[in-house]
Amino acid sequence: MSYIIGISAFYHDSSASLLKDGEIIAASQEERFTRKKHDASFPKKAIDFCLEQANISIEDVSLIVFFEKPFVKFERIIDSLKNTVPYGFLFFKKAIQSWIKIKLWIPSIIKKELNYSGKIIFSEHHEAHAAGTFFTSPYKESAIVTIDGVGEKVCITIGYGKDNFVKIIKEQFYPHSIGLLYSAFTQYCGFKINSGEYKLMGLAPYGKPIYKDKIINNLVTISEKAEVTLNMKYFSFDKGKTTINKLFCDFFGEPVRESEGEMTSFYCDIASSIQSVIEDFMLKLLIYAKEITSSNNVCLSGGVALNCKSNGEMLAGKVFENIWVQPASGDSGASLGAAFVGHYNYLKNKRKILENNLNKQIYLGIGFSNLEIEKVLKKFKITYYKKENDDLLEIISEELKNKKIIGCFQGRSEFGPRALGNRSILGSPLFEDMKKHINIKIKMREGFRPFTPVVIEEKMKEWFLIDKPSKYMLFTFKGKNKYKIPSCIHEDNTARVQSLHKEENQFLHSLISRFESKTGCPILINTSFNVRGEPIVNTPIDALQCFFNTGIDVLMLENFIIFKEENKTISDKLIKDIDFELD
């Protein structure tokens, strides 16, 4: 048997993935174990989990693939700073330390951390993204579009995948990056880069795109072939400083919004404007990709591919007959792509097309048995009830009907940025004030943030303008009955839909069905089980801490139910200050 580990590390969202003869056995972000959001450190804990899940040791691993080529990236950084002397000197002085100590010695670090003596190879960053999306797709051949901030030197690639090989056809190079342009506006609106881009997307429907022309006439030029040229006088990321500069702020006439400051209509309009620019650009990019590949299919990856509003517009544009977006499109998913580069491009193995199924694509993290969970509950002297599935469904659906908020912890945790039912907070979408309540009282985050409706797949067309399943929360669709489910339809009457088939998550499907029998609504609110700045919960203790430190009413840990009102006195170890760094 052939075991391959893919690693993504040392930038943001470090992760590890394990393949066994081309099948995904396990994958997880390091942040889930360290509890440090977007953890960039070497993913030792994630690798240990992958090995344990497969019941193997490091000696059984025949190949390790790192997700990018550090020397190529280092060369780009040196060239960039050299071209901006003397402005980039202080950044260079700071950055060089981490490169000399860590980032140029990846093979040595892998061997030392893992006690590994086997083969290590490197993929290119965009090659890993391309492989990750194509080899998880259901297509035998496809155009491949990867778009992010920057890899080693490349910001956008168009490629082509067929059978067991992916090839990059077209590249666009740093610093002219549409991803970095979007991040610049993320910073301008007071959100954290590489973390808050989805907030910018969520804010956009509250404004109007009145600055769109100003952006495309002054800050960025986009050709008919979707080639990007930034007007670099407005940006500072090439000098190693803040992404935007004083000229940028002067151009729009307002300062950078304070991270916890007032959200005025100006910043809403800015968000709407840059979101519209991105949507137009992505359609143009797909048209060009179609032209040079002649494929009917397209696979998307990279951080920008997580912009579900843009994805929804691309789907509606029907440039390609079929669109696949890798569920873990950001750098966390690049570890999986790197492993596929090793399995297919390097070892030349025959292609196995994976099932488009949550269990095969998403539920790849750690899980816990009832026995393991009960030990934790007894240790902390928690009052709990153990119920068989039918009783569990009845109790939880009734609580949801009565406006209670449920923490749901079941099965293996999700890989990637979305919670799709196994580490989720669930609520009823029928109450108009539920969105504000969960955002502010439970998630402790901005009130404008939208929630996903998870809907029974057979009923999705009755509630949304949707003609294909949307399993991974990667596309937005227009709602048909906003007045019935007001708390999960966004300001622009769209929703980031998760459609659910019974075979993919039988418990959640049954719970929604039971809720429908009581209310007539086959939909629940689904949001990730965490608070702002915290990684999604990974273990029973993580879940208990989040439960007892928020306004969640009921916690379900596999077959156990815990009611907040019955646990007034609990261990100090489960009470903590919410001290996560705000995203």
SERONU-109409 format. One record per residue (C-alpha): residue number from 1; chain; x negated, y, z negated. Coordinates in steps of 0.1 Angstrom, whole numbers, plus 5000, padded with zeros to 4 digits. Layout:
<nodes>
- NUM_A_X_Y_Z
...
</nodes>
This chain:
<nodes>
- 1_A_5000_5000_5000
- 2_A_4989_5036_5008
- 3_A_4993_5062_4981
- 4_A_4986_5099_4990
- 5_A_4987_5129_4967
- 6_A_4993_5164_4981
- 7_A_4982_5194_4960
- 8_A_4992_5231_4961
- 9_A_4973_5253_4936
- 10_A_4955_5285_4926
- 11_A_4979_5310_4942
- 12_A_5014_5306_4929
- 13_A_5039_5277_4923
- 14_A_5013_5250_4920
- 15_A_5027_5215_4925
- 16_A_5019_5179_4933
- 17_A_5036_5153_4955
- 18_A_5031_5116_4959
- 19_A_5037_5095_4990
- 20_A_5038_5057_4991
- 21_A_5035_5045_5027
- 22_A_5051_5077_5038
- 23_A_5080_5076_5013
- 24_A_5083_5104_4988
- 25_A_5080_5088_4954
- 26_A_5077_5119_4932
- 27_A_5071_5157_4934
- 28_A_5071_5185_4908
- 29_A_5059_5220_4901
- 30_A_5034_5224_4874
- 31_A_5055_5252_4858
- 32_A_5081_5226_4848
- 33_A_5056_5210_4824
- 34_A_5036_5241_4812
- 35_A_5067_5263_4809
- 36_A_5049_5291_4826
- 37_A_5069_5304_4856
- 38_A_5052_5302_4890
- 39_A_5022_5286_4872
- 40_A_4992_5287_4896
- 41_A_4968_5265_4877
- 42_A_4956_5231_4888
- 43_A_4987_5208_4886
- 44_A_4972_5182_4863
- 45_A_5005_5176_4844
- 46_A_5025_5173_4877
- 47_A_4999_5148_4891
- 48_A_5000_5128_4859
- 49_A_5038_5127_4862
- 50_A_5036_5115_4898
- 51_A_5013_5087_4889
- 52_A_5034_5076_4860
- 53_A_5066_5077_4881
- 54_A_5050_5053_4906
- 55_A_5034_5032_4878
- 56_A_5000_5035_4893
- 57_A_4966_5050_4882
- 58_A_4944_5074_4901
- 59_A_4923_5044_4914
- 60_A_4953_5034_4935
- 61_A_4953_5067_4954
- 62_A_4935_5064_4987
- 63_A_4937_5101_4998
- 64_A_4942_5135_4983
- 65_A_4951_5164_5005
- 66_A_4948_5201_4994
- 67_A_4973_5225_5010
- 68_A_4949_5250_5025
- 69_A_4912_5257_5035
- 70_A_4896_5278_5008
- 71_A_4865_5289_5027
- 72_A_4887_5302_5056
- 73_A_4909_5321_5031
- 74_A_4878_5335_5014
- 75_A_4864_5347_5047
- 76_A_4896_5366_5054
- 77_A_4895_5383_5020
- 78_A_4858_5393_5025
- 79_A_4866_5406_5060
- 80_A_4896_5426_5048
- 81_A_4878_5442_5019
- 82_A_4847_5449_5041
- 83_A_4870_5468_5064
- 84_A_4884_5490_5036
- 85_A_4851_5499_5018
- 86_A_4849_5516_4994
- 87_A_4886_5513_4984
- 88_A_4885_5475_4979
- 89_A_4853_5472_4959
- 90_A_4868_5470_4924
- 91_A_4893_5444_4936
- 92_A_4865_5424_4952
- 93_A_4844_5426_4920
- 94_A_4873_5411_4901
- 95_A_4884_5386_4927
- 96_A_4850_5372_4934
- 97_A_4848_5358_4899
- 98_A_4877_5335_4903
- 99_A_4865_5324_4938
- 100_A_4830_5316_4926
- 101_A_4842_5299_4894
- 102_A_4871_5279_4908
- 103_A_4885_5284_4943
- 104_A_4854_5275_4963
- 105_A_4849_5243_4944
- 106_A_4882_5225_4950
- 107_A_4867_5190_4956
- 108_A_4846_5192_4924
- 109_A_4877_5203_4904
- 110_A_4898_5175_4918
- 111_A_4872_5149_4910
- 112_A_4866_5162_4875
- 113_A_4902_5168_4865
- 114_A_4914_5135_4878
- 115_A_4883_5113_4875
- 116_A_4888_5106_4912
- 117_A_4862_5092_4936
- 118_A_4882_5087_4968
- 119_A_4887_5108_4999
- 120_A_4897_5145_4998
- 121_A_4907_5164_5029
- 122_A_4921_5199_5035
- 123_A_4951_5209_5057
- 124_A_4956_5245_5068
- 125_A_4982_5264_5049
- 126_A_5007_5268_5077
- 127_A_5000_5233_5089
- 128_A_5011_5220_5055
- 129_A_5043_5241_5057
- 130_A_5050_5229_5092
- 131_A_5044_5192_5083
- 132_A_5065_5196_5052
- 133_A_5095_5208_5071
- 134_A_5093_5186_5102
- 135_A_5086_5154_5084
- 136_A_5115_5159_5060
- 137_A_5138_5168_5089
- 138_A_5162_5144_5107
- 139_A_5148_5153_5141
- 140_A_5125_5132_5164
- 141_A_5112_5164_5179
- 142_A_5116_5201_5170
- 143_A_5103_5236_5173
- 144_A_5087_5246_5140
- 145_A_5087_5282_5126
- 146_A_5067_5290_5095
- 147_A_5068_5325_5080
- 148_A_5054_5337_5047
- 149_A_5032_5365_5032
- 150_A_4999_5350_5044
- 151_A_4981_5316_5043
- 152_A_4944_5316_5050
- 153_A_4946_5342_5078
- 154_A_4980_5335_5094
- 155_A_5013_5350_5085
- 156_A_5037_5335_5111
- 157_A_5033_5304_5133
- 158_A_5054_5287_5159
- 159_A_5047_5251_5164
- 160_A_5061_5219_5178
- 161_A_5067_5185_5162
- 162_A_5072_5152_5179
- 163_A_5071_5117_5165
- 164_A_5041_5116_5140
- 165_A_5024_5149_5149
- 166_A_5028_5186_5145
- 167_A_5009_5212_5166
- 168_A_5007_5250_5161
- 169_A_5013_5268_5194
- 170_A_5015_5305_5184
- 171_A_5000_5325_5155
- 172_A_5003_5360_5141
- 173_A_4975_5372_5118
- 174_A_4971_5392_5086
- 175_A_4977_5420_5077
- 176_A_5006_5422_5100
- 177_A_5030_5402_5080
- 178_A_5068_5404_5079
- 179_A_5067_5385_5046
- 180_A_5044_5411_5030
- 181_A_5067_5438_5044
- 182_A_5096_5423_5025
- 183_A_5074_5420_4994
- 184_A_5066_5457_4997
- 185_A_5102_5465_4994
- 186_A_5106_5440_4966
- 187_A_5081_5460_4946
- 188_A_5096_5493_4956
- 189_A_5130_5482_4942
- 190_A_5114_5473_4909
- 191_A_5111_5435_4913
- 192_A_5081_5413_4909
- 193_A_5063_5402_4941
- 194_A_5063_5364_4948
- 195_A_5092_5361_4924
- 196_A_5118_5388_4929
- 197_A_5123_5386_4967
- 198_A_5156_5367_4961
- 199_A_5168_5395_4939
- 200_A_5162_5420_4968
- 201_A_5183_5397_4990
- 202_A_5210_5395_4963
- 203_A_5210_5433_4959
- 204_A_5213_5440_4996
- 205_A_5252_5436_4999
- 206_A_5257_5464_4974
- 207_A_5241_5489_4998
- 208_A_5243_5501_5034
- 209_A_5214_5498_5059
- 210_A_5210_5535_5063
- 211_A_5172_5534_5063
- 212_A_5169_5506_5088
- 213_A_5160_5529_5118
- 214_A_5135_5547_5096
- 215_A_5118_5514_5088
- 216_A_5116_5501_5124
- 217_A_5106_5535_5138
- 218_A_5078_5542_5114
- 219_A_5067_5513_5092
- 220_A_5068_5483_5115
- 221_A_5068_5476_5153
- 222_A_5084_5444_5165
- 223_A_5079_5433_5201
- 224_A_5103_5412_5223
- 225_A_5081_5382_5214
- 226_A_5086_5389_5177
- 227_A_5050_5402_5173
- 228_A_5047_5423_5142
- 229_A_5025_5454_5137
- 230_A_5026_5472_5104
- 231_A_5017_5508_5100
- 232_A_4990_5502_5074
- 233_A_4988_5538_5062
- 234_A_5019_5530_5041
- 235_A_5005_5499_5024
- 236_A_4976_5490_5001
- 237_A_4976_5452_4999
- 238_A_4947_5450_5023
- 239_A_4926_5470_4998
- 240_A_4935_5446_4970
- 241_A_4956_5472_4951
- 242_A_4993_5476_4948
- 243_A_5013_5465_4978
- 244_A_5026_5500_4986
- 245_A_5011_5535_4981
- 246_A_5021_5571_4975
- 247_A_5027_5577_5012
- 248_A_5053_5549_5012
- 249_A_5071_5565_4983
- 250_A_5068_5600_4997
- 251_A_5082_5587_5030
- 252_A_5114_5575_5014
- 253_A_5115_5604_4989
- 254_A_5118_5583_4957
- 255_A_5093_5567_4933
- 256_A_5090_5530_4927
- 257_A_5119_5519_4906
- 258_A_5110_5510_4870
- 259_A_5115_5472_4866
- 260_A_5142_5476_4840
- 261_A_5153_5511_4852
- 262_A_5187_5522_4865
- 263_A_5197_5505_4898
- 264_A_5209_5535_4918
- 265_A_5227_5534_4952
- 266_A_5194_5545_4968
- 267_A_5176_5513_4960
- 268_A_5208_5493_4970
- 269_A_5206_5510_5004
- 270_A_5169_5503_5007
- 271_A_5175_5466_4999
- 272_A_5203_5465_5025
- 273_A_5181_5482_5051
- 274_A_5151_5458_5048
- 275_A_5173_5428_5047
- 276_A_5189_5438_5080
- 277_A_5154_5443_5095
- 278_A_5145_5408_5084
- 279_A_5177_5393_5098
- 280_A_5171_5409_5132
- 281_A_5135_5399_5133
- 282_A_5142_5362_5125
- 283_A_5168_5360_5153
- 284_A_5142_5374_5177
- 285_A_5116_5350_5164
- 286_A_5139_5321_5170
- 287_A_5147_5332_5205
- 288_A_5110_5333_5213
- 289_A_5104_5299_5197
- 290_A_5132_5284_5217
- 291_A_5117_5300_5249
- 292_A_5082_5284_5244
- 293_A_5093_5250_5230
- 294_A_5125_5243_5249
- 295_A_5137_5223_5219
- 296_A_5173_5221_5207
- 297_A_5161_5218_5171
- 298_A_5141_5241_5148
- 299_A_5126_5234_5115
- 300_A_5118_5264_5091
- 301_A_5094_5267_5062
- 302_A_5074_5293_5043
- 303_A_5087_5316_5016
- 304_A_5107_5337_5040
- 305_A_5127_5306_5050
- 306_A_5143_5308_5015
- 307_A_5161_5339_5025
- 308_A_5195_5322_5027
- 309_A_5213_5353_5040
- 310_A_5189_5355_5070
- 311_A_5193_5317_5075
- 312_A_5231_5321_5076
- 313_A_5227_5347_5103
- 314_A_5204_5325_5123
- 315_A_5229_5296_5120
- 316_A_5257_5319_5132
- 317_A_5235_5331_5161
- 318_A_5233_5295_5176
- 319_A_5199_5300_5192
- 320_A_5192_5264_5184
- 321_A_5218_5236_5182
- 322_A_5203_5224_5149
- 323_A_5184_5242_5121
- 324_A_5166_5224_5093
- 325_A_5150_5243_5063
- 326_A_5128_5225_5040
- 327_A_5145_5226_5006
- 328_A_5111_5235_4989
- 329_A_5100_5260_5016
- 330_A_5077_5280_4994
- 331_A_5042_5271_4983
- 332_A_5055_5244_4959
- 333_A_5067_5224_4989
- 334_A_5033_5228_5006
- 335_A_5020_5200_4984
- 336_A_5045_5177_5001
- 337_A_5035_5190_5035
- 338_A_4998_5185_5027
- 339_A_5005_5148_5018
- 340_A_5024_5144_5051
- 341_A_4994_5159_5070
- 342_A_4973_5132_5055
- 343_A_4998_5104_5062
- 344_A_5006_5114_5098
- 345_A_4980_5137_5113
- 346_A_4950_5122_5096
- 347_A_4959_5085_5092
- 348_A_4980_5084_5124
- 349_A_5008_5064_5108
- 350_A_5041_5058_5127
- 351_A_5069_5083_5119
- 352_A_5096_5074_5094
- 353_A_5125_5097_5096
- 354_A_5137_5105_5060
- 355_A_5173_5105_5050
- 356_A_5190_5140_5047
- 357_A_5200_5132_5011
- 358_A_5196_5149_4978
- 359_A_5182_5118_4962
- 360_A_5155_5115_4989
- 361_A_5147_5152_4993
- 362_A_5153_5169_4960
- 363_A_5157_5147_4929
- 364_A_5120_5139_4928
- 365_A_5111_5151_4893
- 366_A_5111_5136_4858
- 367_A_5141_5118_4842
- 368_A_5150_5105_4808
- 369_A_5170_5075_4795
- 370_A_5198_5077_4770
- 371_A_5174_5060_4745
- 372_A_5147_5086_4749
- 373_A_5173_5114_4746
- 374_A_5189_5100_4715
- 375_A_5155_5098_4697
- 376_A_5151_5135_4703
- 377_A_5187_5143_4690
- 378_A_5181_5123_4659
- 379_A_5147_5139_4653
- 380_A_5162_5173_4653
- 381_A_5193_5162_4633
- 382_A_5217_5173_4661
- 383_A_5254_5165_4658
- 384_A_5264_5147_4690
- 385_A_5288_5123_4707
- 386_A_5280_5095_4730
- 387_A_5306_5089_4757
- 388_A_5311_5066_4786
- 389_A_5314_5083_4820
- 390_A_5352_5085_4822
- 391_A_5355_5101_4788
- 392_A_5325_5124_4795
- 393_A_5342_5136_4827
- 394_A_5375_5142_4809
- 395_A_5359_5162_4781
- 396_A_5336_5183_4802
- 397_A_5362_5191_4829
- 398_A_5386_5202_4802
- 399_A_5360_5225_4786
- 400_A_5353_5240_4821
- 401_A_5390_5246_4826
- 402_A_5391_5264_4793
- 403_A_5363_5288_4804
- 404_A_5335_5271_4786
- 405_A_5299_5271_4799
- 406_A_5282_5238_4803
- 407_A_5245_5229_4803
- 408_A_5241_5199_4826
- 409_A_5211_5176_4822
- 410_A_5212_5144_4841
- 411_A_5190_5121_4863
- 412_A_5157_5133_4877
- 413_A_5149_5170_4879
- 414_A_5149_5189_4912
- 415_A_5118_5197_4933
- 416_A_5118_5232_4946
- 417_A_5134_5264_4934
- 418_A_5170_5253_4934
- 419_A_5189_5234_4907
- 420_A_5214_5212_4925
- 421_A_5233_5196_4897
- 422_A_5207_5177_4876
- 423_A_5193_5207_4857
- 424_A_5222_5231_4861
- 425_A_5245_5255_4842
- 426_A_5281_5250_4853
- 427_A_5311_5272_4850
- 428_A_5346_5277_4864
- 429_A_5347_5301_4894
- 430_A_5383_5310_4887
- 431_A_5377_5338_4862
- 432_A_5367_5372_4876
- 433_A_5344_5381_4846
- 434_A_5325_5348_4847
- 435_A_5297_5361_4869
- 436_A_5289_5390_4846
- 437_A_5292_5368_4815
- 438_A_5268_5341_4827
- 439_A_5243_5367_4841
- 440_A_5241_5389_4811
- 441_A_5250_5367_4781
- 442_A_5235_5334_4792
- 443_A_5209_5339_4820
- 444_A_5199_5373_4805
- 445_A_5194_5389_4839
- 446_A_5208_5415_4862
- 447_A_5245_5416_4866
- 448_A_5245_5418_4904
- 449_A_5229_5384_4909
- 450_A_5252_5359_4928
- 451_A_5260_5323_4919
- 452_A_5263_5292_4941
- 453_A_5297_5275_4946
- 454_A_5291_5237_4946
- 455_A_5320_5223_4965
- 456_A_5331_5188_4974
- 457_A_5320_5182_5009
- 458_A_5353_5170_5022
- 459_A_5370_5202_5010
- 460_A_5343_5228_5020
- 461_A_5361_5239_5052
- 462_A_5392_5248_5033
- 463_A_5372_5274_5013
- 464_A_5344_5286_5036
- 465_A_5338_5293_5072
- 466_A_5314_5263_5075
- 467_A_5312_5235_5101
- 468_A_5283_5215_5088
- 469_A_5273_5203_5053
- 470_A_5250_5227_5034
- 471_A_5234_5205_5008
- 472_A_5205_5226_4996
- 473_A_5218_5262_4990
- 474_A_5198_5275_5020
- 475_A_5225_5292_5041
- 476_A_5253_5317_5033
- 477_A_5288_5314_5047
- 478_A_5319_5336_5046
- 479_A_5345_5328_5020
- 480_A_5381_5322_5028
- 481_A_5396_5326_4993
- 482_A_5376_5352_4974
- 483_A_5405_5361_4953
- 484_A_5408_5325_4940
- 485_A_5371_5321_4932
- 486_A_5359_5356_4926
- 487_A_5329_5348_4904
- 488_A_5310_5329_4931
- 489_A_5317_5350_4962
- 490_A_5293_5378_4967
- 491_A_5299_5415_4974
- 492_A_5298_5409_5012
- 493_A_5323_5380_5010
- 494_A_5295_5354_5015
- 495_A_5283_5326_4993
- 496_A_5252_5304_4992
- 497_A_5271_5272_4994
- 498_A_5261_5238_4981
- 499_A_5283_5211_4996
- 500_A_5282_5178_4977
- 501_A_5287_5142_4990
- 502_A_5297_5116_4965
- 503_A_5268_5093_4972
- 504_A_5242_5120_4965
- 505_A_5254_5129_4929
- 506_A_5282_5107_4918
- 507_A_5286_5122_4884
- 508_A_5288_5158_4896
- 509_A_5311_5149_4925
- 510_A_5334_5131_4900
- 511_A_5333_5161_4876
- 512_A_5343_5185_4903
- 513_A_5371_5161_4914
- 514_A_5383_5159_4878
- 515_A_5382_5197_4875
- 516_A_5402_5200_4908
- 517_A_5429_5176_4894
- 518_A_5433_5201_4865
- 519_A_5430_5234_4884
- 520_A_5435_5228_4921
- 521_A_5400_5240_4928
- 522_A_5373_5216_4941
- 523_A_5344_5241_4932
- 524_A_5322_5249_4903
- 525_A_5297_5276_4897
- 526_A_5262_5261_4898
- 527_A_5232_5280_4886
- 528_A_5198_5268_4873
- 529_A_5195_5257_4837
- 530_A_5171_5284_4824
- 531_A_5170_5320_4813
- 532_A_5154_5349_4832
- 533_A_5116_5344_4834
- 534_A_5118_5307_4823
- 535_A_5112_5277_4846
- 536_A_5141_5254_4850
- 537_A_5144_5231_4820
- 538_A_5125_5198_4825
- 539_A_5129_5178_4793
- 540_A_5156_5173_4766
- 541_A_5137_5196_4742
- 542_A_5136_5223_4769
- 543_A_5174_5219_4774
- 544_A_5181_5220_4736
- 545_A_5160_5252_4732
- 546_A_5177_5269_4761
- 547_A_5211_5258_4748
- 548_A_5206_5270_4712
- 549_A_5191_5303_4723
- 550_A_5218_5313_4748
- 551_A_5256_5315_4750
- 552_A_5260_5281_4766
- 553_A_5290_5264_4748
- 554_A_5285_5227_4755
- 555_A_5254_5207_4764
- 556_A_5255_5174_4783
- 557_A_5224_5153_4781
- 558_A_5231_5122_4802
- 559_A_5259_5104_4781
- 560_A_5256_5127_4751
- 561_A_5277_5158_4744
- 562_A_5267_5185_4720
- 563_A_5290_5213_4710
- 564_A_5275_5246_4699
- 565_A_5301_5252_4673
- 566_A_5293_5219_4655
- 567_A_5256_5227_4652
- 568_A_5255_5259_4632
- 569_A_5224_5248_4613
- 570_A_5195_5235_4634
- 571_A_5157_5231_4632
- 572_A_5136_5262_4634
- 573_A_5117_5245_4662
- 574_A_5147_5249_4684
- 575_A_5151_5286_4677
- 576_A_5126_5308_4695
- 577_A_5123_5344_4707
- 578_A_5129_5347_4744
- 579_A_5094_5357_4753
- 580_A_5091_5346_4789
- 581_A_5075_5372_4812
- 582_A_5103_5388_4831
- 583_A_5105_5380_4868
</nodes>
